[in-house]
Amino acid sequence: MQFTLDPVKADKFENTINYHFKDRSLLANALTHSSYSNEKHWPKSCCNERLEFLGDAVLELSSSEFLFKEYGNKQEGELTKLRASMVCEPALAYCARDIHLEDYIMLGHGEEMTGGRGRDSIQSDAFEAVIGAIYLDGGFTNAKEFVDNFVMNDLENKRLFYDSKTIFQEAMQKDGNGDIEYKLVSESGPDHDKHFKEAVYVGGKLLGEGEGHTKKGAEQMAAFNALKALREK
């Protein structure tokens, strides 16, 4: 099976990630969701799941090496926890959105119509597949550079976003504030593309609001915005 990708799109994506493939069929394969290959009646192996499997392993090694060198004072347990927060599904989806990966993923019509392009699982899987594709095309050094540039960059602010609810709860407990309560402000959109707005209150006082495609995501954004407001003070 020879995978192809629109040359203009390929150029744009490669310029975004600052890596140019020698074999663009690897990139096209990384961006092929199973729903697309199923509609084309291609073999199961033609979707990006195999590259995702490989990329996951490369990501774990790359991120482990980065954190090992960056945090010489942290013990194994702390490093493991930090790595888990950086390479979990929501974190990778966040990284994927940073490079607008959703614009390039090839989806089947049904998946497209049910909001698949914005789904965290699809974006994070494609992101790992891209890592696998770079590894096969240019070796570990290039794959690690991609991980360093687009996953391990700006760690403090990313962790603040990934772990915002936990960090917010710890901050409120430390200061002896009242109970934290999340309240749904609004819900809109069709079932396949819901949009939620949540607010977070502490001791009855509104501290932040956030929006997202899931209630959990909206709560996380509310906590993140509350943390940012507290830091600014």
C-alpha positions, 0 to 999 in steps of 0.5 A, a space after each residue: 500500500 502506497 500512502 499519499 498526502 496532499 503535497 501542499 498540506 505535507 509542506 505546511 505540516 513539515 514546516 510547522 514541525 521543522 522536520 522534512 520527511 525523506 519518505 512522505 508515505 510514512 507521514 501519510 500513514 501516521 495521519 491515516 485513522 482506522 475509520 479512513 482505511 476501513 472506508 477504503 477497504 484497506 487492510 487493517 495494517 494500513 491505519 496509523 495504529 502500528 506507528 502509534 505503537 512504535 511512537 509510544 515506545 520512542 516517546 517514553 524513552 525520549 521523555 524519560 531521558 529528558 526528565 532524567 537530565 533536566 531534574 537531577 534532584 528528583 527521585 524515581 517515583 517523582 520522575 515517573 509521576 511527572 512523565 505520566 502527566 506529560 505523556 497521558 492522552 489529554 497532554 498529547 492531545 494538547 500538544 497535537 493542537 499546538 501544531 494543528 494536527 487535527 487539520 491533517 488527520 485523514 478520517 472516515 466520513 462517519 467519524 468526521 460527522 460525529 466529531 472525531 477530529 476534535 477527539 483527544 484519543 484520535 489526536 493523541 494517537 496520531 501524535 504518537 504515530 507521527 513520532 513513530 514515523 519520524 523515528 523510522 524516517 530519520 532515526 532516534 535523534 530526530 524523533 527525540 528532537 521532535 519530542 523535546 520541541 513539542 512535548 517537553 517544552 514549557 513544562 511548568 505551564 503545561 503541567 499547570 494545565 495538565 494537572 490544574 485540578 490537582 494543583 488547584 485543590 492542593 493550593 486551596 487546602 494549603 491555604 485553608 480555604 473552603 470547599 471546592 465546588 464545580 458547577 455547570 454553567 451551560 451546555 450546548 451543541 449536538 450529542 456528537 459535538 457538545 460544548 460545556 461551560 463550568 465554573 469553580 467556586 471556593 467557599 461559595 466564591 467564584 474563582 474561575 470559569 472554563 469551556 470544553 467539549 467534556 465536563 471534565 475538560 471544562 472543569 480543568 480549564 476552570 481550575 487552570 484559569 483560577 490558578 492563573 488569576 491567583 498567580 497574577 495576584 
